[in-house]
Amino acid sequence: MRQTVRYSFRASLPVMAGYVVLGMGFGILFQSRGYGWWWSFLMSLTVYAGSMQYVAIDLISGGASLITTALMTLMVNIRHLFYGITMLDKYKETGAEKPYLIFALTDETFSLVCSPELPDEVDRRRYYLLVSLFNQFYWVAGSTLGGILGSALTFDTQGIDFSMTALFVVIFVEQWEKTKNHLAAVVGLAVSVICLLMFGADRFLIPSMLGITAALFLLKPWTAEKGA
């Protein structure tokens, strides 16, 4: 068990470096809208949605309706549906831990649990759980610390919300470098740019997500033949 804990912690260290900083950005930004640090703690503990938490700040402070919030959440997090399906077999034998593992499956956690080559002495089931717990702890700790610092310090928070955009750019570049077939990435970029030009910066997100989904489904037979 000790070796599994040690290995899981070491594997999660790169995520810690990003989550603490990004979580602090979220906490500071949320506090700047008039919400105490405990709101950052509670949202990160119960929602734990990364980029959606940044989006939720504007939705909450702007008085968005429940329908708008639900649709935006679906569109922002719909990517979880696609990569979550690949974990069905891996999480099949996880027992009572499965609900939490599903809840805690973020982009970064998925990158650590999707296909790790674990040493023989590491328990795979415990590895899944520990990596998920470590990563959420980093996010909750960063968010809480950011909320506390935000209430103690007064400075201009403009631009902090761009930190999540920067994270996704880094993830995109890493995925581009790891794969030889870039069709999905090119389709995503093309559809997003077209929707941005057609609908504007304030309304392009939902149409672009729907367009990307439709385009990838239409291109599925072609990509299958090419071995993509």
C-alpha positions in Angstrom: 0.0 0.0 0.0 2.9 2.4 0.9 4.4 1.9 -2.6 1.1 2.6 -4.2 0.6 5.8 -2.3 4.2 6.9 -3.1 3.8 6.1 -6.8 0.4 7.8 -7.0 1.7 10.9 -5.3 4.7 11.2 -7.6 2.5 10.7 -10.7 0.2 13.5 -9.5 2.9 16.1 -8.9 2.6 17.7 -12.4 -1.1 18.2 -11.9 -0.4 19.7 -8.5 1.7 22.4 -10.1 -1.1 23.4 -12.3 -4.1 22.9 -10.1 -2.8 24.9 -7.1 -2.1 27.9 -9.3 -5.3 27.6 -11.3 -7.3 26.9 -8.2 -5.9 30.1 -6.6 -6.9 32.0 -9.7 -10.4 30.8 -9.3 -10.6 31.5 -5.6 -9.2 35.1 -6.1 -11.6 35.8 -8.9 -14.6 34.4 -7.1 -13.8 36.4 -4.0 -13.5 39.6 -6.1 -17.2 39.1 -7.0 -18.2 39.3 -3.4 -18.2 35.7 -2.3 -16.3 34.5 0.7 -13.5 32.0 0.6 -15.8 29.2 1.9 -17.8 29.5 -1.3 -14.6 28.6 -3.3 -14.0 25.7 -1.0 -17.5 24.4 -1.2 -17.7 24.7 -5.0 -14.4 23.0 -5.6 -15.4 20.2 -3.1 -18.8 19.5 -4.6 -18.7 20.7 -8.2 -15.0 20.2 -9.0 -15.4 21.3 -12.7 -12.2 23.3 -13.4 -13.0 25.5 -16.4 -16.8 25.4 -15.7 -16.1 26.9 -12.3 -14.5 29.9 -14.0 -17.5 30.1 -16.3 -19.9 29.7 -13.3 -18.5 32.9 -11.7 -20.0 35.0 -14.5 -23.2 33.0 -14.5 -23.8 33.3 -10.8 -22.8 37.0 -10.5 -24.8 37.8 -13.7 -28.0 36.1 -12.5 -28.2 33.6 -15.3 -31.2 31.3 -15.4 -31.1 27.6 -14.5 -31.7 26.7 -18.1 -28.8 28.8 -19.4 -26.6 27.4 -16.6 -27.5 23.8 -17.4 -26.9 24.2 -21.2 -23.6 26.0 -20.7 -22.5 23.3 -18.2 -23.5 20.6 -20.7 -21.6 22.2 -23.6 -18.4 23.0 -21.6 -18.2 19.6 -20.0 -19.6 17.4 -22.8 -16.0 16.3 -23.6 -16.2 14.2 -20.4 -18.7 12.0 -22.2 -16.3 11.1 -24.9 -13.2 10.2 -22.9 -15.3 8.9 -19.9 -16.6 6.1 -22.1 -13.0 4.8 -22.5 -12.8 4.2 -18.8 -15.8 1.9 -18.5 -13.7 -1.3 -18.5 -11.0 0.1 -16.3 -13.5 1.3 -13.6 -15.7 -1.8 -13.9 -14.2 -3.6 -10.9 -13.7 -0.6 -8.6 -16.8 -1.3 -6.5 -17.9 1.3 -4.0 -15.2 3.7 -5.3 -16.7 3.9 -8.8 -19.1 6.9 -8.1 -16.3 9.0 -6.8 -13.9 8.0 -9.6 -16.6 9.1 -12.1 -17.1 12.4 -10.3 -13.4 13.1 -10.1 -12.5 12.2 -13.7 -11.1 15.5 -14.9 -9.0 16.1 -18.1 -5.7 15.9 -16.1 -6.8 12.9 -14.0 -7.8 11.0 -17.2 -4.4 11.6 -18.6 -2.9 9.8 -15.6 -5.3 6.9 -15.4 -6.2 6.1 -19.0 -3.3 3.9 -19.8 -0.6 3.8 -17.2 2.1 1.2 -17.2 2.2 0.5 -13.5 4.9 -1.4 -11.7 3.9 -4.9 -10.4 3.9 -3.7 -6.8 1.4 -0.9 -7.4 -2.3 -1.7 -6.9 -4.1 -0.4 -10.0 -7.5 0.1 -8.3 -5.9 2.0 -5.4 -3.8 4.0 -7.9 -7.0 5.2 -9.6 -8.5 6.3 -6.3 -5.4 7.9 -4.9 -4.6 9.9 -8.1 -8.2 11.2 -8.1 -8.1 12.1 -4.4 -4.7 13.9 -4.7 -5.8 15.9 -7.7 -9.0 17.1 -6.2 -7.2 17.9 -3.0 -4.8 20.2 -5.0 -7.7 22.0 -6.6 -9.6 22.4 -3.4 -6.5 23.6 -1.5 -5.7 26.1 -4.3 -9.2 27.4 -4.5 -9.5 27.9 -0.7 -6.1 29.6 -0.5 -7.0 31.9 -3.4 -10.2 32.8 -1.7 -8.4 33.6 1.5 -5.7 35.7 -0.2 -8.3 37.4 -2.3 -10.0 38.7 0.8 -6.7 39.8 2.4 -5.1 41.5 -0.7 -6.5 44.2 -2.9 -5.3 44.2 -6.5 -6.7 44.1 -10.0 -7.9 40.6 -10.9 -8.4 41.4 -14.6 -6.8 38.6 -16.7 -6.8 35.9 -14.0 -9.6 34.0 -15.7 -7.3 33.6 -18.7 -5.3 31.1 -16.7 -7.7 28.3 -17.5 -7.6 29.2 -21.2 -3.8 29.0 -21.0 -4.1 25.5 -19.4 -6.2 24.2 -22.3 -3.8 25.6 -24.8 -1.0 23.7 -23.1 -3.1 20.5 -23.1 -3.9 21.0 -26.8 -0.3 21.4 -27.7 0.7 18.3 -25.7 -2.1 16.2 -27.3 -1.0 17.5 -30.8 2.5 16.4 -30.2 1.5 13.0 -28.9 -0.7 12.0 -31.9 0.1 11.6 -35.5 -3.5 12.1 -36.8 -4.6 15.7 -36.2 -8.0 15.6 -38.0 -10.0 16.0 -34.8 -8.0 19.0 -33.7 -8.2 20.7 -37.1 -11.9 20.1 -37.3 -12.3 21.6 -33.8 -10.3 24.7 -34.7 -12.0 25.2 -38.0 -15.6 24.8 -36.7 -14.8 27.1 -33.7 -13.4 29.9 -36.0 -16.4 29.6 -38.3 -18.8 29.8 -35.4 -16.9 32.7 -33.9 -17.2 34.7 -37.1 -20.9 33.8 -37.6 -22.2 34.2 -34.0 -19.7 36.5 -32.3 -17.5 36.0 -29.2 -20.5 35.9 -26.8 -22.6 33.3 -28.6 -20.2 31.0 -30.4 -19.5 28.4 -27.7 -22.7 26.3 -27.9 -22.9 26.3 -31.8 -19.2 25.4 -32.0 -19.6 22.4 -29.6 -22.6 21.1 -31.5 -20.8 21.7 -34.9 -17.7 19.8 -33.7 -19.8 16.9 -32.5 -21.7 16.7 -35.7 -18.6 17.0 -37.9 -16.7 14.2 -36.0 -19.7 11.9 -36.3 -19.9 12.5 -40.0 -16.1 11.9 -40.4 -16.1 8.8 -38.3 -16.3 6.3 -41.2 -13.5 8.0 -43.0 -11.2 8.2 -40.0 -11.9 4.5 -39.2 -10.8 3.5 -42.7 -7.6 5.6 -42.2 -6.9 4.0 -38.9 -7.3 7.2 -37.0 
